[in-house]
Amino acid sequence: MGFRFQRRINLGGGWGLNTSGSGASLSARGKHGSIGTKGFSLRSGIPGLSYRQGWGKNSGAIVAIVALAFMAVAIVVQVLLVVLPLLWQCVLWLALTTYDLCVYGVRKVRGLPT
């Protein structure tokens, strides 16, 4: 058996770039396993016991499309998790400002102190 080179570069959020002598591939790790462009693995929760399955060499394009779709969905979800709270704060600020402006206008028209 010869020497083997393998390195995983952590991209954050469970994503990683795996490099080896034969090339590079993307993978995503989760609580129960990982999926990548070359296959998937499932963890059982028992140390040392897992299941690993590789994709066939002929299905490389399909695997790449599935991996890209999976990455796109993950990126959209992460962006929404950041954008939705900010959007909610903007809507809330706009509603409260409109309310205050209406109360101010009514008081001004009626001659009440503002």
Residue pairs with C-beta under 8 A, 6 or more apart in sequence:
4 20
4 21
5 20
5 21
6 18
6 19
6 20
7 18
7 19
7 20
8 16
8 17
8 18
8 19
8 27
9 16
9 17
9 18
9 19
10 16
11 17
13 74
13 78
14 28
14 29
14 30
15 26
15 27
15 28
15 29
15 71
15 74
16 26
16 27
16 28
16 29
17 24
17 25
17 26
18 24
18 25
18 26
18 27
18 36
25 36
25 37
25 38
26 36
26 37
26 67
26 71
27 34
27 35
27 36
27 37
27 38
28 34
28 35
28 36
28 70
28 71
28 74
32 42
32 43
33 40
33 41
33 42
33 43
33 50
34 40
34 41
35 67
35 70
36 67
37 55
37 60
37 63
37 64
37 67
38 54
38 55
38 63
39 52
39 53
39 54
39 55
40 52
40 53
41 50
41 51
41 52
41 53
42 50
42 51
42 52
43 50
44 50
44 51
55 63
104 114
107 113
107 114
108 114
